[in-house]
Amino acid sequence: MYVIAKNDGAFALQKGLAPAMVFGFCMNSVRLGTYHIAEVKGWMKTKDGDISLHKTILGSSLSGVMSGIAANPASLLKTRIQAAAHPSIAVGRQHAYKGMVDGFLKIYRIEGIKGFFAGVHASCTRIAIGSAAQLTTFSTSKETLLSYGICEQSPIGLAFTASCMSGIMVALVICPLDVVAVRLFNQGPASKGELLYKGVFDCISKIYKTEGLHGLYKGIGPLYLRIAPHTTLSLVIWDMLNVLMSNKKS
């Protein structure tokens, strides 16, 4: 953070804020919306009314895939804008965009519609796995806490505690996929002219061979600092809205 602020200025820490907000809206509205519908329909539960682990994992993963496709253009632009740096500290391929609209226009002119979906496989894989980890941990944590009588009289306390557990799990699970997604989004051609990474698994293999396991967990600290408040706020607000809707119906 200090190096970025020193070379690019303090406002550089807010680079990509607009596409990040669009990405968050597209991703969470689709992901949480479809998951909520599945919950209301009872598709996540067993015949006895308990949470079905495999159904919850499947449902949350599918909602993640749909949201990944919807949000990929904004995610791509956000990554490219945030990766652009002052020449003295620049690493990897740089993309010169003046802002969100300029970025979308340049991607369309140079790369076409297909350009908006660069790295979509990695992005959808990352969001599907992250969504499965987040929503499954959140739902099962709430059920487990209630079974022990913890936060029984405090819905907001229950949601907060479960979301904290969910945030830790998400950071551990998606950090390697975040690294892969960023590498695919921002990659340039190799020495022979072809793309350095041919796909998700090729990227994971090459990172592991050259950088070891540590390479797949680069940036886990900043990732958790972003995920923790995001997961807590989004899940607590989402859960409270669900409680309000349930109370109104009853």
Backbone bond lengths (Angstrom), bond angles and torsions (degrees), N, CA, C in turn:
res aa  C-N    CA-C-N  psi(-1)  N-CA   C-N-CA  omega(-1)  CA-C   N-CA-C  phi
1 M - - - 1.459 - - 1.534 111.14 -
2 Y 1.332 115.57 -40.09 1.468 120.34 -179.80 1.527 111.05 -64.71
3 V 1.349 115.85 -44.65 1.471 120.89 -179.23 1.527 110.73 -62.90
4 I 1.331 116.70 -42.79 1.469 120.85 179.45 1.526 110.54 -63.92
5 A 1.342 116.39 -47.67 1.464 120.86 -179.50 1.526 111.64 -63.03
6 K 1.333 116.09 -37.80 1.469 120.96 -178.72 1.525 111.80 -67.37
7 N 1.325 116.88 -42.75 1.465 120.97 -175.36 1.527 113.93 -89.62
8 D 1.328 116.93 -36.85 1.467 120.29 -176.03 1.525 113.74 -107.38
9 G 1.342 116.71 -8.71 1.455 119.79 -176.62 1.517 111.88 95.47
10 A 1.340 115.88 157.98 1.468 121.06 -176.31 1.526 112.58 -61.57
11 F 1.337 116.44 -34.76 1.466 119.44 -178.05 1.529 112.42 -69.06
12 A 1.325 117.08 -14.89 1.465 120.51 178.30 1.525 111.27 -64.64
13 L 1.340 116.31 -23.18 1.464 120.38 178.25 1.528 111.55 -68.58
14 Q 1.346 116.07 -14.99 1.464 120.72 178.58 1.533 111.85 -105.10
15 K 1.332 116.58 13.81 1.469 120.12 178.18 1.528 110.63 -58.84
16 G 1.307 115.34 138.12 1.465 119.54 176.81 1.511 113.97 78.19
17 L 1.345 117.76 15.24 1.466 120.55 -177.41 1.527 111.81 -63.91
18 A 1.350 116.74 -44.44 1.472 120.18 -178.30 1.529 112.18 -61.79
19 P 1.354 119.28 -52.94 1.473 118.11 176.98 1.523 112.73 -65.13
20 A 1.331 117.18 -26.88 1.468 119.98 177.31 1.525 110.39 -66.07
21 M 1.343 116.32 -37.99 1.467 120.66 178.20 1.523 110.91 -69.27
22 V 1.329 116.18 -40.06 1.473 120.29 177.03 1.525 109.95 -64.39
23 F 1.333 115.28 -42.74 1.467 120.88 177.93 1.526 110.89 -59.84
24 G 1.333 116.43 -47.04 1.464 120.54 -179.47 1.514 112.21 -62.09
25 F 1.335 116.38 -40.80 1.461 120.59 179.25 1.526 111.09 -64.95
26 C 1.334 116.13 -50.17 1.475 120.49 -178.91 1.525 111.55 -61.45
27 M 1.331 115.63 -45.31 1.455 119.88 -176.15 1.525 111.86 -66.77
28 N 1.336 116.51 -52.66 1.465 119.50 -173.00 1.519 113.53 -73.98
29 S 1.335 117.72 -33.19 1.464 118.95 178.51 1.526 110.65 -64.99
30 V 1.325 116.68 -43.11 1.471 120.66 179.06 1.526 110.72 -71.69
31 R 1.325 116.62 -46.83 1.473 121.54 -174.34 1.530 111.90 -66.30
32 L 1.330 116.64 -54.55 1.464 119.98 -177.77 1.525 111.28 -71.62
33 G 1.336 116.35 -31.43 1.463 119.65 178.67 1.519 112.48 -65.48
34 T 1.326 116.65 -48.23 1.467 120.01 -179.89 1.531 111.45 -68.58
35 Y 1.338 116.42 -36.63 1.463 119.67 178.81 1.530 110.45 -65.95
36 H 1.330 116.43 -39.32 1.469 120.47 179.75 1.525 110.95 -64.04
37 I 1.329 116.00 -40.89 1.469 119.84 177.71 1.528 110.21 -59.86
38 A 1.334 116.11 -43.94 1.471 120.73 179.01 1.527 110.97 -63.00
39 E 1.334 116.28 -37.87 1.474 120.29 178.04 1.520 111.21 -65.68
40 V 1.318 116.39 -46.62 1.466 121.70 -179.05 1.527 110.88 -61.80
41 K 1.328 115.93 -37.42 1.470 120.91 179.39 1.529 112.05 -74.03
42 G 1.329 116.69 -10.63 1.464 120.41 179.61 1.510 114.37 80.26
43 W 1.334 116.51 17.51 1.468 120.42 -177.34 1.526 112.84 -74.25
44 M 1.328 117.61 -12.80 1.466 121.26 -176.72 1.531 112.98 -96.68
45 K 1.335 116.81 1.91 1.461 119.54 -173.49 1.530 112.94 -115.64
46 T 1.319 113.96 160.52 1.463 120.94 175.89 1.523 108.87 -81.85
47 K 1.317 116.81 178.21 1.464 120.83 178.01 1.524 111.60 -64.45
48 D 1.342 116.31 -25.41 1.465 121.05 179.98 1.529 112.78 -84.71
49 G 1.316 117.25 -3.09 1.460 120.61 178.93 1.517 114.80 91.47
50 D 1.338 116.72 2.60 1.469 120.15 177.60 1.529 109.96 -86.32
51 I 1.335 115.65 161.87 1.463 120.05 178.64 1.526 109.93 -70.27
52 S 1.329 116.16 127.91 1.465 121.91 176.62 1.523 108.21 -90.34
53 L 1.325 116.56 118.13 1.461 120.90 -175.48 1.528 111.81 -61.10
54 H 1.330 117.13 -49.46 1.466 119.12 -176.40 1.524 112.30 -68.98
55 K 1.340 117.34 -33.34 1.464 120.02 177.33 1.527 111.16 -69.98
56 T 1.328 116.00 -37.94 1.466 120.65 178.66 1.520 110.90 -66.72
57 I 1.332 116.38 -42.34 1.470 120.46 177.81 1.527 110.41 -62.52
58 L 1.338 116.16 -44.67 1.466 120.58 -179.52 1.529 111.19 -64.50
59 G 1.338 116.09 -47.84 1.464 120.51 -178.26 1.520 113.02 -63.10
60 S 1.330 116.10 -44.23 1.469 120.00 -179.86 1.528 111.28 -69.23
61 S 1.333 117.17 -32.33 1.469 120.87 177.36 1.525 111.13 -67.58
62 L 1.331 116.39 -44.98 1.465 120.53 179.71 1.525 111.49 -63.94
63 S 1.333 116.22 -39.78 1.467 119.33 177.30 1.526 110.03 -64.74
64 G 1.330 116.33 -33.44 1.459 121.32 177.07 1.518 112.59 -66.76
65 V 1.328 116.77 -40.38 1.470 121.19 178.85 1.530 110.46 -63.11
66 M 1.327 116.21 -45.91 1.467 120.11 -179.88 1.522 111.47 -62.10
67 S 1.330 116.26 -41.94 1.466 119.74 179.76 1.525 111.24 -70.15
68 G 1.341 116.66 -31.84 1.461 120.77 178.54 1.517 112.00 -63.88
69 I 1.328 116.09 -41.07 1.471 120.66 178.06 1.529 110.26 -66.34
70 A 1.334 116.07 -44.51 1.468 120.73 -178.38 1.525 112.62 -64.96
71 A 1.330 116.75 -34.91 1.466 120.89 -173.43 1.525 114.43 -98.59
72 N 1.337 118.27 -3.33 1.472 119.73 -173.97 1.536 114.89 -59.30
73 P 1.346 119.60 -42.57 1.468 118.33 178.92 1.529 112.94 -56.86
74 A 1.331 117.12 -44.13 1.470 120.91 179.47 1.519 111.06 -68.65
75 S 1.330 116.78 -37.13 1.464 121.07 179.07 1.524 111.05 -65.30
76 L 1.323 116.25 -41.68 1.462 122.01 178.58 1.525 111.19 -60.89
77 L 1.336 115.81 -48.82 1.461 120.41 -178.87 1.525 111.31 -65.10
78 K 1.323 116.57 -42.12 1.471 121.22 178.18 1.525 110.82 -57.16
79 T 1.318 116.12 -46.64 1.465 121.03 -178.53 1.523 111.51 -62.90
80 R 1.328 116.43 -43.72 1.464 119.94 -178.34 1.530 111.93 -67.32
81 I 1.321 116.87 -40.30 1.467 120.12 179.24 1.522 110.50 -66.35
82 Q 1.341 116.44 -42.45 1.461 120.27 -178.89 1.523 112.14 -70.34
83 A 1.336 116.95 -27.56 1.467 120.58 -179.54 1.523 112.25 -78.28
84 A 1.339 117.31 -19.96 1.467 120.97 179.38 1.521 109.47 -69.12
85 A 1.337 116.63 130.41 1.464 120.84 -176.14 1.521 111.09 -140.33
86 H 1.318 115.13 171.24 1.463 121.70 175.38 1.533 108.39 -60.29
87 P 1.352 118.47 141.66 1.473 121.18 -178.13 1.523 114.78 -51.32
88 S 1.324 117.38 -29.28 1.468 120.47 -177.61 1.519 113.05 -71.00
89 I 1.339 116.93 -22.02 1.470 119.50 -179.05 1.525 112.03 -125.63
90 A 1.335 116.74 8.04 1.466 120.85 -176.94 1.522 111.29 -65.37
91 V 1.331 114.71 138.79 1.464 121.58 178.21 1.522 108.05 -131.67
92 G 1.336 116.67 132.83 1.457 120.20 177.61 1.524 112.61 75.49
93 R 1.317 115.31 -169.31 1.464 121.21 -177.83 1.527 110.11 -71.58
94 Q 1.336 116.36 136.81 1.458 121.87 -178.78 1.531 110.38 -110.82
95 H 1.341 116.31 142.33 1.460 122.11 177.97 1.523 108.27 -120.44
96 A 1.334 116.61 123.56 1.468 120.93 -177.08 1.526 110.39 -94.31
97 Y 1.323 116.98 97.14 1.456 122.30 176.15 1.531 108.99 -116.39
98 K 1.335 116.10 138.33 1.465 120.17 -179.61 1.527 112.13 -80.14
99 G 1.293 116.37 -18.81 1.455 121.07 -178.74 1.509 110.31 175.42
100 M 1.334 116.66 -170.86 1.460 121.07 -175.49 1.534 112.43 -64.97
101 V 1.325 116.87 -49.55 1.467 120.23 -178.29 1.525 110.59 -63.83
102 D 1.335 116.66 -45.06 1.463 121.43 178.38 1.529 110.67 -60.24
103 G 1.320 116.08 -39.54 1.459 121.00 179.26 1.516 112.42 -63.82
104 F 1.338 116.65 -46.57 1.461 120.69 178.76 1.530 111.05 -61.78
105 L 1.347 116.56 -42.09 1.463 120.62 -179.24 1.526 111.91 -65.17
106 K 1.334 116.48 -43.13 1.469 120.21 -179.31 1.525 111.89 -67.22
107 I 1.323 116.41 -39.47 1.470 119.81 177.66 1.528 109.60 -62.30
108 Y 1.335 116.25 -43.30 1.472 120.49 -179.25 1.530 111.52 -65.46
109 R 1.349 116.91 -42.94 1.464 121.09 -178.12 1.526 112.59 -68.07
110 I 1.322 116.02 -40.95 1.466 120.40 -174.68 1.531 112.57 -87.09
111 E 1.337 116.19 -40.44 1.466 120.13 -171.84 1.520 114.15 -112.33
112 G 1.342 117.11 -12.89 1.454 120.34 -178.65 1.527 112.07 76.92
113 I 1.337 115.41 -174.69 1.467 120.83 179.75 1.527 110.80 -57.84
114 K 1.326 115.44 -37.75 1.468 120.69 -179.46 1.523 111.56 -57.95
115 G 1.327 116.63 -31.33 1.460 120.82 -178.72 1.510 113.52 -62.68
116 F 1.338 117.07 -28.99 1.463 120.75 179.62 1.528 112.28 -69.72
117 F 1.322 115.81 -16.12 1.460 119.52 -176.79 1.525 112.70 -113.90
118 A 1.340 115.63 23.89 1.468 119.99 172.46 1.525 108.35 -63.98
119 G 1.318 116.09 132.24 1.462 120.06 179.46 1.512 114.61 73.16
120 V 1.358 117.27 15.08 1.467 119.92 -176.29 1.524 112.23 -63.84
121 H 1.349 117.06 -32.63 1.464 119.50 179.58 1.530 110.50 -65.06
122 A 1.321 115.65 -44.52 1.468 119.69 178.57 1.519 110.76 -66.53
123 S 1.334 115.90 -40.14 1.459 120.75 -178.93 1.525 111.34 -64.58
124 C 1.335 116.16 -45.88 1.469 120.30 -179.99 1.523 111.38 -67.18
125 T 1.334 116.33 -38.44 1.466 120.05 177.21 1.517 110.05 -62.43
126 R 1.333 115.85 -44.37 1.462 121.89 -179.63 1.526 111.28 -62.69
127 I 1.340 116.58 -47.37 1.462 120.12 -177.60 1.524 111.19 -70.20
128 A 1.341 117.18 -37.86 1.469 120.52 178.81 1.525 110.92 -61.99
129 I 1.335 116.10 -46.89 1.468 120.23 179.60 1.523 110.70 -68.59
130 G 1.338 116.23 -41.92 1.462 119.96 178.22 1.515 111.80 -63.59
131 S 1.324 116.30 -40.80 1.461 121.50 178.91 1.523 111.04 -65.41
132 A 1.336 116.07 -41.58 1.471 120.26 177.66 1.522 110.62 -62.31
133 A 1.342 116.26 -44.05 1.466 120.31 179.46 1.522 110.98 -65.43
134 Q 1.328 116.32 -44.03 1.464 120.72 -176.28 1.526 112.92 -67.95
135 L 1.333 116.41 -57.04 1.461 120.31 -173.66 1.523 112.83 -73.11
136 T 1.332 116.95 -34.95 1.467 119.61 177.54 1.522 110.56 -67.70
137 T 1.342 116.90 -45.16 1.467 120.54 178.11 1.521 110.52 -63.13
138 F 1.327 116.67 -41.31 1.467 121.22 -179.87 1.529 111.26 -62.08
139 S 1.327 116.37 -49.37 1.471 120.75 -177.76 1.523 112.17 -66.01
140 T 1.340 116.60 -46.42 1.468 119.80 -178.66 1.529 111.66 -70.23
141 S 1.336 117.20 -33.01 1.470 120.48 177.80 1.521 110.47 -65.55
142 K 1.320 116.47 -42.09 1.470 119.97 177.95 1.526 111.02 -61.87
143 E 1.324 115.61 -44.64 1.467 120.12 -179.76 1.525 111.10 -63.88
144 T 1.342 117.09 -41.54 1.469 121.62 179.52 1.523 111.28 -66.39
145 L 1.331 116.86 -44.13 1.467 121.22 179.39 1.526 110.94 -61.34
146 L 1.316 116.40 -42.77 1.465 120.43 179.34 1.523 112.09 -66.51
147 S 1.338 116.79 -34.08 1.470 120.22 179.29 1.527 111.94 -65.14
148 Y 1.356 115.80 -24.77 1.467 120.90 177.01 1.530 111.95 -97.97
149 G 1.317 116.27 6.68 1.460 120.55 178.48 1.514 114.27 74.96
150 I 1.331 117.68 15.86 1.465 121.94 -178.90 1.528 109.69 -86.61
151 C 1.325 116.18 130.41 1.475 123.34 179.51 1.532 112.06 58.91
152 E 1.313 115.62 29.54 1.463 120.03 -176.99 1.527 112.21 -64.02
153 Q 1.336 115.57 -34.16 1.461 120.76 -177.93 1.533 112.68 -99.78
154 S 1.317 116.60 5.25 1.471 120.25 -177.43 1.531 110.65 -131.27
155 P 1.332 117.42 91.25 1.469 120.42 179.34 1.525 113.26 -58.09
156 I 1.333 116.41 -39.10 1.467 119.05 -178.91 1.528 111.18 -70.95
157 G 1.342 116.78 -35.55 1.464 120.65 176.51 1.518 111.12 -67.28
158 L 1.330 115.35 -37.94 1.464 121.19 177.96 1.530 110.40 -64.13
159 A 1.321 115.93 -46.97 1.467 120.63 -179.91 1.526 111.14 -64.31
160 F 1.333 116.98 -39.78 1.466 121.13 -179.37 1.527 111.03 -64.56
161 T 1.330 116.83 -47.25 1.467 121.08 -179.16 1.526 111.24 -63.03
162 A 1.327 116.02 -45.67 1.470 120.49 -179.85 1.527 111.49 -65.06
163 S 1.329 116.79 -36.08 1.470 120.05 -179.64 1.525 111.65 -70.37
164 C 1.334 117.35 -32.54 1.468 120.58 176.17 1.532 110.54 -64.22
165 M 1.331 116.19 -43.19 1.466 120.85 176.65 1.529 110.35 -62.90
166 S 1.311 115.14 -39.97 1.459 121.07 -179.51 1.525 111.38 -64.00
167 G 1.329 116.96 -40.70 1.463 121.65 -179.34 1.518 112.97 -60.95
168 I 1.332 116.18 -41.60 1.470 120.99 178.89 1.527 110.36 -63.18
169 M 1.326 116.09 -45.74 1.466 120.86 -179.32 1.527 111.63 -63.07
170 V 1.325 116.16 -42.56 1.467 120.31 -179.13 1.523 111.20 -61.92
171 A 1.329 117.40 -44.95 1.473 121.43 -179.28 1.525 111.11 -59.42
172 L 1.326 116.79 -42.77 1.462 121.04 -178.97 1.526 112.01 -67.51
173 V 1.317 115.77 -36.15 1.465 120.17 -174.70 1.526 113.20 -81.17
174 I 1.341 117.06 -41.76 1.470 118.02 -170.70 1.523 115.36 -95.86
175 C 1.327 118.53 -8.60 1.467 118.89 -179.16 1.538 112.38 -55.14
176 P 1.347 119.12 -47.86 1.470 118.86 178.17 1.530 112.81 -59.94
177 L 1.327 116.61 -37.16 1.459 120.40 -179.61 1.523 111.65 -72.87
178 D 1.331 117.05 -31.59 1.464 120.46 174.75 1.523 110.70 -64.00
179 V 1.331 115.25 -42.86 1.465 120.57 178.76 1.530 109.63 -60.28
180 V 1.329 116.47 -45.41 1.468 121.48 -179.72 1.529 110.87 -64.03
181 A 1.334 117.15 -44.73 1.463 120.94 -179.13 1.523 111.39 -60.61
182 V 1.331 116.64 -43.67 1.468 120.95 179.89 1.527 110.85 -64.80
183 R 1.336 116.89 -41.83 1.470 120.43 179.09 1.534 110.74 -61.95
184 L 1.336 116.88 -41.62 1.463 120.83 -179.34 1.527 111.51 -70.95
185 F 1.352 116.22 -39.04 1.460 120.40 178.57 1.528 111.31 -62.52
186 N 1.317 116.12 -40.03 1.463 121.35 -167.83 1.526 114.34 -107.39
187 Q 1.329 117.12 8.01 1.463 118.95 -174.67 1.529 112.73 -72.87
188 G 1.326 114.23 151.33 1.458 121.71 173.09 1.515 108.04 -115.89
189 P 1.311 118.18 177.96 1.465 120.44 179.95 1.515 112.54 -69.56
190 A 1.320 116.61 150.64 1.466 121.66 177.50 1.529 108.87 -76.43
191 S 1.337 116.40 -176.08 1.470 121.01 -175.52 1.528 112.87 -61.00
192 K 1.332 117.20 -29.57 1.468 120.68 -178.71 1.531 112.71 -90.22
193 G 1.325 116.34 0.69 1.459 119.74 176.42 1.514 114.96 102.30
194 E 1.342 118.56 -20.10 1.455 120.97 179.86 1.532 109.58 -83.78
195 L 1.333 116.06 167.67 1.461 119.92 178.41 1.522 109.92 -66.71
196 L 1.317 115.44 142.23 1.463 120.51 -178.45 1.522 111.28 -66.48
197 Y 1.348 116.39 -43.92 1.467 120.98 -179.23 1.529 109.38 -111.53
198 K 1.323 116.88 127.31 1.461 121.54 -177.06 1.524 112.89 -87.02
199 G 1.309 117.49 -16.00 1.452 121.18 -179.35 1.510 110.75 176.99
200 V 1.329 115.74 -172.49 1.465 121.54 -176.55 1.521 111.88 -60.41
201 F 1.327 116.41 -53.45 1.469 119.54 -174.86 1.528 112.16 -69.96
202 D 1.329 116.22 -33.96 1.462 119.88 176.21 1.524 110.20 -64.97
203 C 1.327 115.89 -39.18 1.465 121.11 179.04 1.528 110.85 -65.58
204 I 1.334 116.92 -45.88 1.468 121.22 178.57 1.520 110.26 -59.77
205 S 1.337 115.86 -44.83 1.463 121.14 -178.91 1.525 111.80 -61.37
206 K 1.332 116.91 -45.51 1.465 120.78 -177.96 1.528 112.14 -68.92
207 I 1.335 116.76 -38.35 1.471 119.93 177.83 1.523 109.83 -64.54
208 Y 1.333 116.17 -44.91 1.469 120.38 -178.10 1.529 111.21 -64.55
209 K 1.342 116.62 -40.45 1.471 120.45 -178.71 1.529 112.19 -68.27
210 T 1.324 116.71 -38.32 1.473 120.20 -175.36 1.527 113.86 -92.42
211 E 1.352 116.99 -29.50 1.468 119.67 -174.23 1.527 113.96 -120.82
212 G 1.332 116.45 -9.48 1.455 119.93 -179.15 1.519 112.43 77.64
213 L 1.327 116.28 -175.12 1.467 121.88 -179.09 1.526 111.34 -60.59
214 H 1.333 115.65 -34.43 1.466 120.36 179.21 1.529 111.79 -57.84
215 G 1.332 116.48 -33.58 1.458 120.87 -179.74 1.515 113.04 -63.03
216 L 1.328 116.47 -30.89 1.460 121.20 179.81 1.524 112.39 -80.16
217 Y 1.334 116.47 -13.23 1.468 120.45 179.65 1.522 112.25 -114.55
218 K 1.334 116.05 23.00 1.463 119.99 174.94 1.530 109.48 -64.41
219 G 1.312 116.17 132.44 1.464 120.60 176.64 1.506 114.94 80.07
220 I 1.351 118.45 17.11 1.468 119.43 -178.74 1.527 111.63 -66.29
221 G 1.340 116.94 -29.90 1.467 120.25 178.22 1.518 111.86 -63.27
222 P 1.351 118.01 -58.22 1.464 119.94 176.56 1.531 112.79 -59.91
223 L 1.337 115.82 -33.62 1.467 119.80 178.67 1.518 110.68 -61.66
224 Y 1.339 116.72 -46.03 1.464 119.79 179.97 1.526 111.14 -65.64
225 L 1.338 116.91 -39.04 1.465 120.35 178.87 1.527 111.37 -62.59
226 R 1.335 116.53 -27.38 1.469 120.31 175.57 1.518 111.54 -83.98
227 I 1.329 115.97 -42.86 1.462 120.77 -175.20 1.525 112.57 -70.64
228 A 1.329 117.30 -40.36 1.468 120.90 -175.00 1.530 112.48 -56.55
229 P 1.352 119.42 -56.94 1.468 118.40 179.04 1.523 113.05 -66.58
230 H 1.350 116.51 -36.45 1.466 120.18 179.93 1.525 110.86 -63.37
231 T 1.333 116.20 -47.14 1.467 120.78 -179.41 1.521 110.94 -64.17
232 T 1.328 116.26 -45.45 1.462 120.61 -178.46 1.522 111.23 -62.69
233 L 1.323 117.01 -50.89 1.468 120.51 -178.15 1.527 111.91 -63.57
234 S 1.329 116.85 -48.74 1.468 119.92 -176.00 1.523 112.08 -65.28
235 L 1.330 117.27 -43.49 1.468 119.71 -177.90 1.524 112.53 -73.08
236 V 1.332 117.35 -37.86 1.473 120.06 178.51 1.526 109.83 -65.79
237 I 1.344 117.17 -47.77 1.471 120.51 179.32 1.525 110.52 -62.91
238 W 1.335 116.37 -44.16 1.468 120.92 179.25 1.526 111.07 -60.77
239 D 1.335 116.69 -44.27 1.461 120.97 -178.79 1.524 111.43 -67.28
240 M 1.346 116.64 -39.11 1.466 119.92 178.76 1.533 111.14 -66.45
241 L 1.325 116.83 -36.86 1.465 120.38 176.03 1.525 110.77 -64.86
242 N 1.330 116.25 -39.05 1.468 120.40 176.66 1.522 111.24 -63.73
243 V 1.342 116.50 -40.03 1.471 121.48 178.30 1.526 110.14 -63.68
244 L 1.341 116.88 -44.27 1.465 121.18 179.25 1.523 111.26 -62.49
245 M 1.326 116.50 -42.18 1.463 120.57 179.05 1.522 111.38 -64.83
246 S 1.337 116.12 -39.75 1.472 120.92 178.94 1.521 110.87 -65.70
247 N 1.345 116.37 -40.46 1.468 121.02 179.59 1.524 111.43 -65.78
248 K 1.342 116.44 -37.95 1.461 120.22 179.65 1.530 111.15 -66.86
249 K 1.343 115.73 -39.55 1.468 120.18 -179.92 1.520 111.90 -66.99
250 S 1.358 115.32 -35.24 1.465 119.36 -179.40 1.529 111.03 -82.85
